[in-house]
């Protein structure tokens, strides 16, 4: 929702791209203001579905799954008291 509001509030612009040493880069001095895109409000609600269905959707799904498992691992370590043991242990203090 915040991204959708910022799309309407902030100025829209674009940079031109350059090919340097076989790599495409952005020319930092080429920023130009462009007309705001006129997106309908309903499009903001289906944006997550559009992102997951895009060409880069698999990458986004993998990132979500990794974050989900990392969060679960931290939750398990918190519930079992592992964090407290590591942080309060004298060996950890010696490392720091």
C-alpha positions as CSV (number, residue, x, y, z in Angstrom):
1,X,0.0,0.0,0.0
2,X,2.8,2.4,0.9
3,X,4.6,1.7,-2.5
4,X,1.3,2.4,-4.3
5,X,0.8,5.7,-2.5
6,X,4.5,6.7,-3.1
7,X,4.0,6.0,-6.8
8,X,1.3,8.6,-6.9
9,X,3.1,11.1,-4.7
10,X,6.7,11.1,-5.8
11,X,7.9,12.4,-9.2
12,X,8.3,9.8,-11.9
13,X,11.6,9.7,-13.8
14,X,14.0,7.5,-15.7
15,X,17.7,7.2,-16.5
16,X,19.2,6.3,-19.8
17,X,21.4,3.2,-20.0
18,X,24.9,2.9,-21.4
19,X,26.9,-0.1,-22.5
20,X,30.4,-0.1,-20.9
21,X,32.8,-3.1,-21.2
22,X,30.0,-5.4,-22.3
23,X,27.8,-4.5,-19.3
24,X,24.7,-2.4,-19.3
25,X,24.9,0.4,-16.7
26,X,22.9,3.5,-15.8
27,X,24.1,7.0,-16.7
28,X,23.8,8.9,-13.4
29,X,23.7,12.3,-15.2
30,X,20.8,11.4,-17.5
31,X,17.8,11.6,-15.1
32,X,14.6,12.9,-16.8
33,X,11.2,13.5,-15.3
34,X,8.4,11.6,-17.1
35,X,4.6,11.6,-16.9
36,X,3.1,9.7,-14.0
37,X,1.7,6.3,-15.0
38,X,-2.1,6.2,-14.7
39,X,-2.6,2.9,-12.9
40,X,-6.1,2.1,-11.8
41,X,-6.6,1.6,-8.0
42,X,-7.5,-2.1,-8.4
43,X,-4.1,-2.8,-9.9
44,X,-2.5,-2.2,-6.5
45,X,-4.4,-5.1,-5.1
46,X,-3.3,-7.6,-7.7
47,X,0.3,-6.4,-7.8
48,X,1.6,-9.3,-5.7
49,X,0.0,-11.8,-8.0
50,X,1.5,-10.0,-11.0
51,X,4.9,-10.0,-9.5
52,X,4.8,-13.7,-8.7
53,X,3.6,-14.5,-12.2
54,X,6.3,-12.4,-13.9
55,X,9.5,-13.7,-15.5
56,X,11.4,-13.0,-12.1
57,X,8.6,-14.6,-10.1
58,X,10.6,-17.7,-9.3
59,X,13.4,-15.6,-7.8
60,X,10.9,-13.8,-5.6
61,X,9.3,-17.1,-4.5
62,X,12.8,-18.5,-3.6
63,X,13.6,-15.4,-1.5
64,X,10.2,-15.6,0.3
65,X,10.8,-19.3,1.1
66,X,14.4,-18.6,2.4
67,X,13.1,-15.8,4.6
68,X,10.3,-18.1,5.9
69,X,12.8,-20.9,6.9
70,X,15.3,-18.4,8.4
71,X,12.5,-16.9,10.5
72,X,11.4,-20.3,11.6
73,X,14.9,-21.3,12.6
74,X,15.3,-18.1,14.7
75,X,11.9,-18.8,16.3
76,X,12.9,-22.3,17.2
77,X,16.2,-21.1,18.7
78,X,14.3,-18.5,20.6
79,X,11.8,-21.0,22.0
80,X,14.5,-23.5,23.0
81,X,16.6,-20.8,24.8
82,X,19.5,-21.2,22.4
83,X,19.9,-17.4,21.9
84,X,20.0,-16.7,25.7
85,X,22.6,-19.5,26.3
86,X,24.9,-18.3,23.5
87,X,24.6,-14.6,24.4
88,X,25.0,-15.1,28.1
89,X,27.8,-17.7,27.9
90,X,31.2,-16.7,29.0
91,X,32.8,-18.2,25.8
92,X,30.7,-15.9,23.6
93,X,31.8,-12.9,25.6
94,X,35.5,-13.9,25.2
95,X,35.0,-14.1,21.4
96,X,33.7,-10.5,21.3
